[in-house]
Amino acid sequence: MAAPQLKSAMTSDTDSLPLIAPEPRPGSNLPEFTVGDLARRLKRSIEDEFGFVRVRGEISQPKKHSSGHIYLRLKDDTAVIEAVCWRGTAAKLAVRPEEGLEVIVNGRMTTYPGRSQYQLIIESMELAGEGALLKMLEERKRRLAAEGLFDPARKKRIPFLPDVIGVVTSPTGAVIRDILHRLNDRFPRHVLLWPVAVQGERAAAEVTAAVEGFNRIQPGGPVPRPDLIIVARGGGSLEDLMAFNEENVVRAAAASAIPLISAVGHETDTTLIDFASDLRAPTPTAAAEMAVPVRAELLAQILDDERRLLACASRAVDDRRNRVEGLARGLGDPRALLEGHAQRLDDRAERLNLAASALVERRRTRVGELSAKLRHPREKLAQAGQRLASESRALDSGLRHALSMAGGRFDRVAGRLSLAPARVKLDEGARRLADLTPRLDRSFAKGVADKVAKLASLGQLLESYSYKGVLARGFALVEDRAGRPITRPDQATPGLEVNLVFADDAKVAATIDGGAPKAEAKPEKKKPRVVPVQGSLF
């Protein structure tokens, strides 16, 4: 791989030296050459004899050095020759060297003394006939297809009506005029032209740059981004269309984020870009037809669809109207039905009010009767004290009568048995009876106080359960005009007149607007735990 450097060094240092015949060795008439002198003589002889040659052969082992030079071999059935193409020439080659490709090269013969070999300096290269070109294209197609560049799953859908169409073609040919004329006839669109050469050495690079350039345009910038790209060229020979078979053009078309239509050549022409594009058009004019629909046909279709839609809607409305009218004839008068129910409701409300008043009156009368039958505890105590005093007097009288009838026999006994203990017991019973009255008063007062405390506790508990405490925190109670609370969403029918009750019992009239929302399942509320109140011990 160091051949170019060595070749350059020899050319600059040794080729400028004159070729001087060596002196013969004493005693011999044969001249002696150094290795360098012999190599220079051979190099000069070959370059003078083969200053320009045209060679046909098959490329073998092509290698591109990091310096840009290309090294390869040309072979046929009988021989192999080394060849080199310098970097400046390699960039201008019309054919990319590939393994097994049969080519015809123009150049000059020289030697490379560093390896004792002769080699061909390539100046130009062309394919050796159409068969070799087709073979190269087939091999390239197979290799790119293996990479998935022609996979139908990668192809993008062509937009129905693109706003901006980018066209990659020659600005002076008939192709751009045909495309613009057909777009104006069908549906005028904004067209961006990227001028390129469509054949020759610069064509492949310019087409690649155009496709990539359209994809680099940012949406919303000063230049509108195309919604569709058309790569177009007129017909020509296989060599004329070679730019659209180049690998860089095919890869740019496959990598395009914008949908791409290829329209290269005529209907029978096929290039590799046709397989990588999202849609292939047989001609540039056909590409314009595929890009946009016919405006007049669209307008006619829209008008026809509008007419059919209006007719369908009218028929649907008529059918619904007839059905509603038929159903309405089978229904009764809603006002009459509501009036009957309203009258029954008024009757039930009146009867309910009368029944509630009668029930309250009966309960009040019963409470009065029961309260009249009750006697005050103090009166009962006085009556019990009178009955006890009467029985005590009767007992005392009985004892005295018994003693008087016993006579003298009992006098001695009475003398010995004093009646003092009995009197003491009677006095003690009287004192205990006298003490019972204040104790009973105190017990009754304590029982009443306990009941009052319990009643106050229950009152506070009732106040805590009362909705008025909730109203005091900023809420309001919704009830209908009859005073019944609205507790469920299905009771809040649209148009219902209600009252909003606030904490100070102030009421504000309102009307329900809209339907009741769908009731959501509410978690079951736990019943409040009632704390038992300790009763009185008396």
C-alpha positions in Angstrom: 0.0 0.0 0.0 3.0 2.3 0.1 3.5 2.2 -3.6 2.3 5.8 -4.3 4.8 7.3 -1.9 7.6 5.3 -3.2 6.7 6.1 -6.8 6.6 9.8 -6.0 10.0 9.7 -4.3 11.6 7.9 -7.2 10.2 10.3 -9.7 11.3 13.4 -7.9 14.9 12.2 -7.1 16.1 9.7 -9.6 14.1 10.3 -12.8 15.8 13.7 -13.2 19.3 12.1 -13.2 20.8 11.4 -16.7 21.2 7.8 -17.7 25.0 7.3 -18.1 26.3 4.0 -19.4 28.4 2.2 -16.8 32.1 1.7 -17.4 33.0 -1.9 -18.3 34.9 -3.9 -15.7 38.7 -4.2 -16.5 39.2 -7.4 -18.4 35.6 -7.7 -19.6 33.6 -6.0 -22.3 30.2 -6.3 -20.4 29.0 -3.2 -18.6 27.9 -3.5 -14.9 24.6 -1.9 -13.7 23.5 -1.0 -10.3 20.0 -2.2 -9.2 18.7 1.4 -9.3 20.2 2.1 -12.8 18.6 -1.1 -14.2 15.2 -0.2 -12.6 15.3 3.3 -14.1 16.2 2.0 -17.6 13.3 -0.6 -17.4 10.9 2.1 -16.2 11.9 4.5 -19.0 11.6 1.8 -21.6 8.1 0.7 -20.5 6.8 4.3 -20.2 8.2 5.2 -23.7 6.8 2.1 -25.3 3.3 2.1 -23.6 2.7 5.8 -23.0 -1.1 5.4 -23.6 -3.0 2.1 -23.5 -6.6 0.9 -23.5 -7.1 -2.3 -21.6 -10.2 -4.5 -21.1 -10.5 -6.8 -18.1 -12.3 -7.9 -15.0 -11.8 -5.9 -11.8 -10.4 -8.0 -8.9 -9.7 -7.1 -5.3 -10.5 -3.4 -5.5 -9.3 -1.4 -2.4 -9.7 2.2 -1.5 -6.8 3.6 0.6 -7.3 6.1 3.4 -5.4 8.6 1.1 -8.1 8.4 -1.5 -6.2 6.2 -4.0 -7.7 3.1 -5.4 -5.7 -0.1 -6.0 -7.1 -3.0 -8.0 -6.2 -5.8 -10.4 -7.3 -6.3 -14.0 -7.5 -9.9 -15.1 -8.7 -12.2 -17.8 -8.3 -15.9 -18.4 -4.6 -15.8 -19.0 -3.0 -12.9 -17.0 -3.3 -10.4 -14.2 -2.0 -6.8 -14.1 -1.8 -4.4 -11.1 -3.5 -1.1 -11.5 -3.7 2.1 -9.5 -6.0 5.1 -9.8 -4.8 8.3 -8.0 -7.2 10.3 -5.7 -7.8 13.2 -8.1 -8.7 10.8 -10.9 -10.8 8.4 -8.7 -13.2 11.2 -7.9 -14.0 11.7 -11.6 -14.5 8.1 -12.6 -17.9 7.5 -14.3 -17.9 3.9 -12.9 -17.4 2.8 -9.4 -14.9 -0.1 -9.3 -16.5 -3.2 -7.9 -15.5 -6.9 -7.7 -16.2 -8.9 -10.9 -17.1 -5.8 -13.0 -15.8 -6.0 -16.6 -14.5 -2.6 -17.6 -12.4 -0.8 -20.2 -9.7 1.5 -18.8 -7.5 4.1 -20.4 -4.1 4.9 -18.9 -0.3 4.5 -19.1 2.1 1.8 -18.1 4.8 2.3 -15.6 6.9 0.3 -13.1 7.2 0.2 -9.3 10.8 -0.6 -8.6 10.1 -1.1 -4.9 8.4 -4.4 -5.7 9.9 -5.1 -9.1 6.5 -5.0 -10.8 4.8 -3.2 -13.6 1.4 -1.5 -13.1 -1.2 0.4 -15.0 -2.0 4.1 -14.0 -5.8 4.5 -14.7 -6.9 7.8 -16.2 -10.5 6.8 -17.1 -12.9 3.8 -16.8 -16.0 2.7 -18.5 -18.1 -0.4 -18.6 -17.3 -3.1 -21.1 -20.7 -3.3 -22.8 -24.3 -3.3 -21.6 -24.1 -6.8 -20.3 -21.6 -5.8 -17.7 -23.6 -2.8 -16.8 -26.8 -4.9 -16.3 -24.8 -7.4 -14.2 -23.5 -4.6 -12.0 -27.0 -3.2 -11.6 -28.4 -6.6 -10.8 -25.7 -7.2 -8.1 -26.3 -3.7 -6.6 -30.1 -4.3 -6.6 -29.6 -7.6 -4.8 -27.3 -6.1 -2.2 -29.6 -3.1 -1.5 -32.7 -5.3 -1.3 -30.9 -7.5 1.2 -30.5 -4.4 3.4 -34.3 -3.8 3.3 -34.2 -0.6 1.2 -36.9 -2.0 -1.1 -39.1 -3.4 1.6 -42.8 -2.5 0.9 -43.4 -2.0 4.6 -41.0 1.0 4.6 -43.0 2.8 1.9 -45.0 5.8 3.0 -48.5 6.8 1.8 -48.8 9.5 -0.8 -50.8 12.5 0.6 -54.2 13.0 -1.1 -53.8 16.7 -1.8 -50.3 18.1 -1.0 -50.0 21.8 -0.4 -46.4 22.0 -1.6 -44.7 19.7 -4.2 -40.9 19.6 -4.5 -39.6 18.6 -8.0 -36.1 17.4 -8.6 -35.2 17.6 -12.3 -33.5 19.7 -14.9 -34.7 23.3 -15.1 -34.4 23.5 -18.9 -35.9 20.3 -20.0 -39.5 19.5 -21.1 -40.1 17.5 -17.9 -40.7 20.4 -15.6 -43.0 22.1 -18.2 -45.1 18.9 -18.5 -45.4 18.6 -14.7 -46.5 22.2 -14.2 -48.9 22.0 -17.1 -50.6 18.8 -15.8 -50.7 20.2 -12.2 -52.4 23.4 -13.5 -55.0 21.3 -15.4 -55.8 19.0 -12.5 -55.3 21.0 -9.3 -52.9 24.0 -9.1 -50.4 23.6 -6.3 -47.3 25.4 -5.0 -44.2 23.9 -6.7 -40.6 24.1 -5.5 -38.0 23.3 -8.2 -34.6 22.0 -7.2 -32.5 22.2 -10.4 -30.1 19.3 -10.9 -28.2 17.7 -13.7 -30.0 14.5 -14.8 -27.1 12.8 -16.5 -23.3 12.9 -16.3 -20.8 12.8 -13.6 -22.5 15.4 -11.4 -26.0 14.1 -11.7 -26.0 11.5 -8.9 -24.5 13.8 -6.3 -26.8 16.7 -7.2 -30.0 14.5 -7.0 -28.8 13.1 -3.7 -28.3 16.6 -2.4 -31.7 17.7 -3.6 -33.6 14.9 -1.9 -31.7 15.4 1.3 -32.1 19.2 1.1 -35.8 19.0 0.8 -35.9 16.8 3.9 -33.8 19.3 5.8 -36.3 22.2 5.3 -37.9 22.9 8.7 -41.7 23.4 8.8 -42.8 27.0 9.3 -39.6 28.5 7.9 -39.2 31.1 5.2 -39.1 28.3 2.6 -42.2 26.0 2.8 -41.4 22.3 3.4 -42.7 20.1 0.6 -45.4 17.5 1.4 -44.4 15.4 -1.6 -41.2 15.1 -3.7 -41.1 14.1 -7.4 -37.8 13.0 -8.9 -38.3 13.2 -12.7 -36.3 12.8 -15.9 -37.2 12.1 -19.5 -36.3 8.9 -21.4 -32.8 7.9 -22.5 -30.4 5.0 -22.8 -29.2 2.9 -19.9 -26.0 4.9 -19.7 -28.0 8.2 -19.6 -30.1 6.9 -16.7 -27.1 5.6 -14.7 -27.2 8.5 -12.2 -30.5 7.2 -10.9 -29.0 3.7 -10.3 -26.2 5.1 -8.1 -26.2 3.8 -4.5 -26.2 7.2 -2.9 -29.3 8.3 -4.9 -31.1 5.1 -3.9 -30.2 5.4 -0.2 -31.3 9.1 -0.2 -34.7 8.1 -1.7 -35.2 5.3 0.8 -34.3 7.5 3.8 -36.5 10.4 2.7 -39.0 11.3 5.4 -41.2 13.1 2.8 -43.1 10.7 0.5 -41.3 10.4 -2.9 -42.5 9.6 -6.4 -39.9 8.5 -9.0 -40.6 9.3 -12.6 -37.4 8.5 -14.4 -37.5 7.6 -18.1 -40.4 6.2 -20.0 -42.8 3.4 -19.2 -40.4 0.7 -20.1 -37.4 2.2 -18.3 -36.6 0.9 -14.8 -34.0 2.3 -12.4 -33.0 1.4 -8.8 -34.6 4.6 -7.5 -38.0 3.2 -8.6 -37.7 0.3 -6.1 -36.7 2.6 -3.2 -39.3 5.3 -3.9 -42.7 5.2 -2.2 -44.5 5.2 -5.6 -43.2 4.7 -9.2 -44.7 6.7 -12.1 -44.2 5.5 -15.7 -43.7 9.1 -16.9 -43.2 12.5 -15.4 -46.7 13.5 -16.6 -48.2 10.5 -14.8 -46.3 11.5 -11.7 -48.2 14.8 -11.7 -51.5 13.0 -12.1 -50.6 10.7 -9.2 -49.7 13.7 -7.0 -53.0 15.6 -7.1 -56.6 14.7 -7.9 -58.8 16.5 -10.5 -60.3 19.6 -8.9 -63.5 19.5 -11.1 -64.1 15.9 -10.2 -63.7 16.7 -6.5 -66.1 19.6 -6.7 -68.7 17.4 -8.5 -68.3 14.6 -6.0 -68.6 17.0 -3.0 -71.8 18.5 -4.5 -73.2 15.1 -5.1 -72.3 14.0 -1.6 -73.9 17.2 -0.2 -77.1 16.5 -2.1 -77.3 12.9 -1.0 -76.5 13.9 2.6 -79.3 16.5 2.7 -81.8 14.0 1.1 -80.8 11.4 3.7 -81.2 13.8 6.6 -84.6 15.0 5.3 -85.8 11.4 5.0 -84.6 10.6 8.5 -86.2 13.7 10.0 -89.5 12.9 8.2 -89.4 9.3 9.5 -88.8 10.4 13.0 -91.6 13.0 12.8 -94.1 10.5 11.6 -93.1 8.0 14.3 -93.4 10.6 17.0 -96.8 11.7 15.7 -98.0 8.1 15.6 -96.8 7.5 19.2 -98.4 10.8 20.3 -101.8 9.7 19.1 -101.7 6.6 21.4 -100.9 8.7 24.5 -103.4 10.4 26.7 -103.5 14.1 27.5 -100.6 14.7 29.9 -102.3 17.7 31.4 -105.5 15.7 32.3 -103.3 13.0 33.8 -101.4 15.5 35.9 -104.6 17.3 37.0 -106.0 14.0 38.4 -102.8 13.2 40.2 -102.6 16.8 41.5 -106.1 16.6 42.9 -105.4 13.2 44.6 -102.2 14.7 46.0 -104.1 17.6 47.5 -106.7 15.3 49.0 -104.0 13.1 50.5 -102.2 16.1 51.9 -105.4 17.5 53.5 -106.3 14.2 55.0 -102.7 13.8 56.3 -102.9 17.2 58.0 -106.2 16.4 59.6 -105.0 13.0 60.7 -101.9 14.5 62.2 -103.9 17.1 64.1 -106.3 14.5 65.4 -103.5 12.2 66.5 -101.8 15.1 68.3 -105.0 16.0 70.0 -105.7 12.4 71.1 -102.2 12.1 72.5 -102.6 15.4 74.3 -105.9 14.3 75.9 -104.3 11.0 76.9 -101.4 12.7 78.5 -103.8 15.0 80.4 -105.8 12.0 81.7 -102.7 10.2 82.9 -101.3 13.3 84.5 -104.6 13.8 86.3 -104.4 10.3 87.8 -100.9 10.8 89.1 -100.5 12.1 92.7 -97.7 14.1 94.0 -95.1 12.2 96.1 -95.5 14.6 99.0 -99.2 13.9 99.1 -98.5 10.2 99.1 -96.1 10.7 102.0 -98.6 12.7 104.0 -101.2 10.0 103.4 -98.8 7.3 104.5 -97.9 9.3 107.6 -101.5 9.7 108.5 -102.1 6.0 108.0 -99.1 5.1 110.2 -100.2 7.5 112.9 -103.7 6.0 112.9 -102.4 2.5 113.1 -100.0 3.5 115.9 -103.0 5.0 117.9 -105.0 1.8 117.2 -102.1 -0.3 118.5 -101.7 1.8 121.6 -105.5 1.6 122.3 -105.5 -2.1 121.8 -102.6 -2.6 124.2 -104.3 -0.5 126.8 -107.6 -2.4 126.4 -105.9 -5.7 126.7 -104.1 -4.6 129.9 -107.2 -3.3 131.4 -109.1 -6.6 130.8 -106.3 -8.7 132.2 -107.1 -7.3 135.7 -105.0 -7.4 138.7 -103.2 -10.5 137.5 -101.5 -8.4 135.0 -100.9 -5.6 137.4 -98.0 -7.4 139.0 -96.7 -8.3 135.6 -97.2 -4.8 134.4 -95.4 -3.6 137.4 -92.5 -5.8 136.6 -92.7 -5.4 132.9 -92.5 -1.8 132.1 -94.1 -0.4 129.0 -91.3 1.9 128.5 -89.5 -0.2 125.7 -92.7 -0.2 123.6 -93.0 3.5 123.9 -89.4 3.9 123.0 -89.9 1.9 119.8 -93.0 4.0 119.0 -91.0 7.2 119.5 -88.2 5.9 117.4 -90.6 4.9 114.6 -92.1 8.3 114.7 -88.7 9.9 114.4 -87.8 7.7 111.5 -91.1 8.5 109.9 -90.4 12.2 110.3 -86.9 11.7 108.8 -88.4 9.9 105.7 -90.1 13.1 104.5 -87.0 15.2 104.0 -85.1 12.2 102.6 -87.9 11.5 100.2 -87.9 15.2 99.2 -84.1 15.1 98.6 -84.3 11.8 96.7 -87.1 13.2 94.5 -85.2 16.4 93.9 -82.1 14.4 93.0 -84.0 12.2 90.6 -85.5 15.3 89.0 -82.0 16.9 88.7 -80.7 13.7 87.1 -83.5 13.6 84.6 -82.9 17.3 83.8 -79.2 16.6 83.3 -80.0 13.6 81.1 -82.5 15.6 79.2 -79.9 18.4 78.6 -77.3 15.8 77.4 -79.8 14.3 75.0 -80.7 17.8 73.9 -77.1 18.5 73.1 -76.7 15.2 71.3 -79.9 16.0 69.3 -78.5 19.4 68.5 -75.3 17.8 67.2 -77.3 15.5 65.0 -79.5 18.3 63.8 -79.0 19.5 60.2 -79.0 23.1 61.5 -75.5 22.6 62.7 -74.5 21.7 59.2 -76.3 24.7 57.8 -74.3 26.9 60.2 -71.1 25.8 58.5 -72.2 27.2 55.1 -74.5 24.5 53.7 -78.1 24.9 52.6 -81.1 22.5 52.8 -83.0 22.0 49.5 -86.7 21.4 49.9 -89.7 21.6 47.6 -92.4 24.3 48.0 -94.4 21.8 50.3 -91.5 21.7 52.7 -90.3 18.2 51.8 -86.5 17.9 51.6 -84.9 16.9 48.3 -82.6 14.0 49.2 -82.1 12.1 45.9 -80.9 13.2 42.4 -84.0 11.7 40.7 -86.2 14.1 42.8 -84.5 17.1 41.2 -86.4 17.2 38.0 -85.8 20.1 35.6 -88.1 23.0 36.2 -88.9 22.0 39.8 -89.4 25.0 42.1 -87.5 24.6 45.4 -86.5 26.6 48.5 -83.0 26.9 49.8 -83.1 26.9 53.6 -80.1 28.5 55.5 -79.0 28.4 59.1 -81.2 31.3 60.3 -84.3 29.6 58.8 -84.2 32.1 55.9 -85.6 30.7 52.6 -84.6 31.6 49.1 -86.7 30.5 46.1 -84.9 28.7 43.3 -85.7 26.5 40.2 -83.9 23.3 39.2 -82.1 23.8 35.8 -80.9 20.8 33.8 -81.2 17.1 34.5 -80.2 15.1 37.5 -76.7 13.6 37.3 -76.3 9.9 37.4 -76.4 8.8 40.9 -73.2 7.3 42.2 -73.0 4.5 44.6 -72.3 6.0 48.0 -70.5 4.1 50.7 -72.7 2.9 53.5 -72.6 5.3 56.4 -71.9 3.9 59.8 -74.6 4.5 62.4 -73.5 6.9 65.2 -72.6 5.1 68.4 -75.0 6.1 71.2 -73.2 6.7 74.4 -75.4 5.3 77.3 -76.2 7.9 79.9 -75.8 6.7 83.5 -79.1 6.6 85.3 -79.9 7.6 88.9 -79.1 5.4 91.8 -82.3 6.3 93.6 
